[in-house]
Each structure stands twice: as structure tokens, then as C-alpha cells.
């Protein structure tokens, strides 16, 4: 079994979208979108805090996804607290699972607090 097949098996075995997010982060299968309108945070420390969240951490799943890239037809978003350099901040996360030949987490938003 190839590593790609092994990853697919574990990805589809993950019960919740949050478990899938955590798997992609642990495996380094993600990209953070560059934005000028609402710049994203790019330090790994902001993502590492997600790995510590329980699988039942409150999250929203919205469909259909409105952006045009190939991938899942839903968006997952949630807020969580992260301690960065001794300071606790609330982070807003929003992403979806793209294909690009392999399963990959596409992070659309990773920033302090949710913009309304």
C-alpha cells in the first residue's frame, strides 16, 4: 500500500471534519491561502493548538462551498484559543478539503477573532 493510499484510508476513517483537519495538519497536507483583504497567520504555532482540541470541539460545516477550486463541497469553520508567546488569543479557522491530486486541507482563514 502506498503512503497516499494509507493517508486516504485514515482520512476517510476520521469520523468528524475536525478529525480530518487534525490529520491533515499532522501530516503536513495543508496550504494556507495568501490574502490581502484579511491577512492570514502563517506560523505553525497557530495550527498546533488545533491538534490539542477534542474531536467534539464545536465546529460548523457549511455547504455548498462557494469558491471555485476543486475539492469538498463544504467548508468547516470554528474558533479556538491558542497560547502564542505566553499570550492567549482566539483564532478563527475556515477551510475545506481540496484534491489537487492528493487530499489536502486548504485553509482560507486563519486569523485572530472572527470577522463578522
Backbone as a ProteinNet text record, in pm:
[ID]
protein_1_A
[PRIMARY]
XXXXXXXXXXXXXXXXXXXXXXXXXXXXXXXXXXXXXXXXXXXXXXXXXXXXXXXXXXXXXXXXXXXXXXXXXXXXXXXXXXXXXXXXXXXXXXXXXXXXXXXXXXXXXXXXXXXX
[TERTIARY]
83.5	0	88.4	57.6	137.4	102.7	189	161.8	38.1	13.6	-106.7	-231.3	-229.3	-342.8	-363	-253.4	-261.9	-325.6	-284.6	-342.3	-491.2	-528.1	-670.7	-752.8	-702	-772.1	-794.6	-689.8	-702.8	-792	-783.4	-866.4	-1014.7	-1051.9	-1192.9	-1240.6	-1149.6	-1187.3	-1211.7	-1159.7	-1182.3	-1331	-1387.9	-1532.4	-1584.8	-1513.7	-1562.7	-1474.2	-1528.9	-1444.2	-1326.2	-1344.2	-1232.7	-1121.4	-1156.5	-1053.8	-977.8	-1046.5	-980.6	-884.6	-926.7	-841	-713.9	-730	-614.7	-520.3	-574.8	-492.5	-410.6	-473.8	-402.2	-291	-316.5	-213.3	-97.1	-128.1	-21.5	63.6	2.4	73.9	135.6	114.9	168.7	98.2	-23.5	-101	-198.4	-145.1	-229.4	-157.3	-236.3	-179.6	-265.4	-202.2	-270.8	-277.8	-397.8	-419.6	-365.3	-295.3	-248.9	-362.3	-389.2	-497.7	-446.6	-492.7	-458.2	-569.1	-694	-805.6	-809.6	-781.1	-779.4	-659.2	-540.1	-418.9	-428.4	-377.7	-377.3	-247.8	-257.3	-141	-72.3	57.7	128	216.2	230.4	319	253.3	328.5	279.1	219.5	265.4	213.5	61.9	7.8	-136.9	-210.6	-149.1	-211.8	-192.1	-79.2	-52.2	-158.6	-215.4	-319.8	-443.6	-469.1	-583.8	-566.2	-442.2	-416.8	-455.6	-460.1	-495.5	-645.8	-724.5	-869.7	-933.5	-1037.6	-1108.8	-1185.3	-1209.4	-1277.3	-1418.1	-1477.1	-1612.2	-1612.6	-1496.5	-1489.7	-1592.8	-1668.5	-1772.1	-1715	-1777.3	-1738.8	-1863.1	-1857.3	-1967.2	-1924.9	-2018.4	-1995.6	-2102	-2057.5	-2149.7	-2135.2	-2246.5	-2240.5	-2357.7	-2350.7	-2233.7	-2123.8	-2002.8	-1887.9	-1898.3	-1874.4	-1895.9	-1772.4	-1651.8	-1532.1	-1521	-1448.5	-1448.5	-1345.4	-1246.5	-1144.8	-1202.7	-1135.8	-1178.5	-1160.7	-1251.2	-1238.8	-1373.9	-1378	-1502.2	-1606	-1731.9	-1838.9	-1888.7	-1801.5	-1838.7	-1718.4	-1749.1	-1648.9	-1664.2	-1554.8	-1556.6	-1497.7	-1562.7	-1503.9	-1530.1	-1441.1	-1452.2	-1356.3	-1379.5	-1288.1	-1223.1	-1102.3	-1030.3	-930.1	-886.6	-786.5	-648.7	-552.3	-412.9	-325.7	-224.1	-128.4	-2.6	24.9	138.9	227.3	351.3	449.2	391.9	321.8	269.3	139.7	85.8	-38.1	-146.7	-263.8	-374.4	-454.6	-478.1	-555.8	-664.5	-774.8	-880.8	-857	-853.8	-825.7	-951.6	-975.5	-1083.4	-1020.8	-1072.4	-1023.8	-1137.7	-1105.3	-1202.4	-1126.7	-1175.2	-1107.4	-1195	-1139.6	-1206.1	-1099.4	-1143.4	-1050.1	-1044	-927	-906.9	-851.1	-844.1	-792.3	-650.7	-632.8	-500.8	-420.5	-488	-419.1	-406.4	-401.7	-399.1	-495.4	-540.3	-624	-538.3	-588.2	-511.7	-608.5	-574	-653.8	-617.3	-716.3	-695.5	-751.4	-664	-704.2	-729.1	-856.2	-895.1	-877.2	-901.2	-888.8	-819.7	-719.9	-650.4	-604.8	-691.8	-662.6	-723.1	-677.3	-729	-872.9	-959	-1101.7	-1173.4	-1297.2	-1380.6	-1430.8	-1417.5	-1474.6	-1621.1	-1705.2	-1848.2	-1883
-116.9	0	123.8	218	340.2	432.6	529	623.8	706.6	732.3	804.8	722.6	592.4	506.1	497.4	488.9	484.2	611.6	726.4	852.7	858.1	819	818.4	732	617	527.6	596	658.4	726.6	849.6	920.8	1040.2	1002.6	902	863.4	790.7	738.3	674.3	777.4	897.5	1002.6	1034.9	1032.5	1043.1	1184.6	1284.7	1422.2	1504.2	1612.6	1702.1	1756.1	1779.4	1828.2	1724.5	1596.5	1491.3	1490.6	1516.5	1524.1	1643.3	1757.8	1875.6	1842.2	1780.1	1745.9	1649.3	1551.4	1456.8	1529.6	1619.1	1693.3	1779.7	1841.6	1923.6	1835.8	1723.2	1632.6	1582.7	1556.7	1500.7	1609.1	1735.6	1843.6	1856.5	1811.9	1817.9	1934.6	2053.8	2172.8	2286	2384.2	2509.5	2620.8	2731	2847.6	2948.9	2991	3084.4	3221.8	3284.5	3422.1	3516.4	3609.9	3705.4	3845.4	3941.9	4080.8	4148.9	4105.9	4171.3	4139.6	4016.5	3972.7	3880	3935.8	3851.7	3736.2	3621.9	3502.6	3491.6	3420.9	3390.1	3268.1	3267.5	3158.2	3075	3111.8	3035.4	2904.3	2798.1	2664.4	2660.1	2748.5	2750.1	2768.3	2843.8	2866.4	2738.6	2653.3	2526.5	2419.1	2421.1	2317.6	2313.4	2427.9	2431.5	2352.7	2341.9	2264.3	2117.5	2069.7	1928.5	1890	1987	1961.1	1967.1	2010.6	2021	1882.7	1865.8	1738	1723.4	1602.1	1578.2	1635.3	1656.2	1712.4	1864	1929.7	2075	2135.9	2236.2	2294.6	2345.5	2302.8	2348.4	2352.1	2432.7	2444.8	2384.2	2319.8	2269.7	2333.4	2406.5	2477.9	2424.3	2400.3	2363.7	2427.9	2452.5	2422.4	2526.9	2483.8	2574.6	2661.9	2789.8	2882.8	2912.7	2884	2911.1	2808.5	2841.9	2761.9	2651.4	2642.6	2538.3	2399.4	2299.5	2160.5	2122.3	2040.7	1993.6	1963.3	1947.6	1912.6	2022.1	1982.9	2079	2135.3	2142.2	2202.9	2274.5	2367.3	2444.4	2412.6	2397.9	2382.7	2509.1	2560.3	2673.4	2658.9	2718.8	2715	2816.9	2845.9	2930.7	2846.1	2881	2810.1	2905	2870.3	2951	2890.2	2976.9	2933.8	3023.4	2964.1	3042.2	3057.8	3180.5	3212.4	3310.6	3271.3	3354.3	3403.9	3314.4	3347.6	3427	3455.2	3531.5	3443.5	3440.7	3361.7	3446.1	3390.9	3459.1	3364.7	3423.2	3346.2	3350.8	3233.6	3220.7	3174.1	3231.2	3187.5	3105.7	2985.7	2894.1	2865.6	2866.5	2829.7	2760.7	2644.2	2572.3	2465.4	2400	2288.9	2191.6	2077	1974.3	1976.2	2010.6	2014.7	1883	1869.5	1745.9	1765.9	1843.4	1868.5	1739.9	1631.5	1504.1	1426.4	1497.1	1433	1507.9	1443.8	1512	1613.5	1734.9	1841.4	1939.3	1991	2091.4	2228.1	2301.6	2437.1	2531.1	2608.5	2698.4	2836.3	2875.1	3004.2	3117.2	3088.7	3190.2	3130.1	3197.5	3162.7	3295.6	3353.1	3487	3505.8	3610.4	3641.8	3686.4	3625.3	3655.1	3654	3617.6	3606.8	3744.5	3774.4	3898.5	3873.8	3965	3948.4	4006.1
0	0	0	-87.8	-94.6	22.1	47.1	155.4	124.8	-5.8	-46.4	-12.9	-41.9	-10	141.5	216.6	361.9	415.5	362	406.2	373.2	252	213.7	308.9	344.3	436.3	570.8	623.2	752.4	742.3	628.5	608.4	609	532.3	524.1	649	728.6	855.3	966.3	950.6	1050.3	1054.6	1173.8	1189.1	1168	1222.3	1212.1	1118.8	1062.7	982.2	1061.7	1192.2	1274.1	1283.7	1291.8	1292.3	1159.8	1050.3	919.3	914.4	971.2	977.9	1055.5	1171.3	1254.9	1183.2	1113.1	1037.5	930.8	857	752.4	811.3	926	989.8	1034.3	1103.1	1149.7	1034.3	920	804.9	715.3	747.7	664.6	531.2	522.9	398	404.5	398.7	401.1	329.3	290.9	242.6	300.3	334.6	386.6	273.7	241.5	131	168.7	75.7	95.7	61.9	152.3	132.9	163	85.5	113.8	194.1	170.9	238.2	387.7	423.5	563.3	577.9	601.1	604.2	704	663.2	746.4	825.8	937.3	1019.8	959.3	953.4	886.3	978.5	1105.1	1193.8	1234.7	1237.2	1270.7	1411.3	1498.9	1635.7	1638.3	1542.7	1537.4	1499.5	1421.3	1382.8	1488.2	1556.5	1657.5	1766.2	1800.3	1902.9	1860.3	1731.7	1682.2	1717.9	1715.1	1743.4	1885.3	1973.2	2112.5	2138.6	2040	2059.6	2063.6	2145.9	2144	2011.6	1970	1841.6	1837.1	1954.6	1957.4	1982.1	1961.9	1974.5	1879.4	1924.6	1838.1	1706.1	1598.4	1465.1	1377.7	1273.8	1178.1	1046.4	981.6	846.2	758.9	657.2	569.5	428.1	363.7	223	152.8	26.4	-57.1	-39.5	-67.2	-65.9	-190.4	-179.4	-289.5	-373.1	-322.2	-402.5	-514.8	-619.5	-740	-752.3	-660.3	-673.3	-652.4	-707.4	-687	-541.9	-492.3	-355.2	-295.4	-165.6	-98.1	-118.8	-110.8	-132	1.1	99.5	226.6	286.2	375.2	447	595	665.6	810.7	870.6	975.3	1046	1195	1272.9	1418.5	1478.2	1606	1682	1789.7	1826	1931.3	1994.6	2113.6	2183.6	2163	2143.3	2127.9	2214.4	2275	2351.8	2267.5	2231.3	2146.8	2222.5	2246.1	2317.6	2449.7	2521.8	2652.8	2653.7	2535.5	2525.8	2465.5	2529.9	2475.7	2378.1	2261	2157.3	2106.3	2061.8	1998.1	1847.7	1786.2	1643.5	1571	1454.8	1367	1254.1	1233.5	1129.8	1032.2	902.3	799.7	688.1	645	537.8	476.4	376.7	308.7	261.5	215.9	170.4	17.8	-36.3	-180	-228.9	-358	-415.2	-466.5	-570.5	-629.4	-642.6	-679.8	-695.9	-566.3	-453.8	-322.6	-232.2	-128.8	-31.5	43.1	54.1	116.8	181.7	295.7	363.6	307.3	259.8	210.4	316.8	379.5	487.6	428.4	427.6	372.4	472.5	599.4	703.9	825.4	873.2	997.1	1055	1138.9	1189.6	1328	1393.7	1526.3	1514.2	1593.6	1603.6	1469.6	1476	1356.7	1315.4	1184.7	1129.7	1099.3	1134.7	1105.3	971.7
[MASK]
++++++++++++++++++++++++++++++++++++++++++++++++++++++++++++++++++++++++++++++++++++++++++++++++++++++++++++++++++++

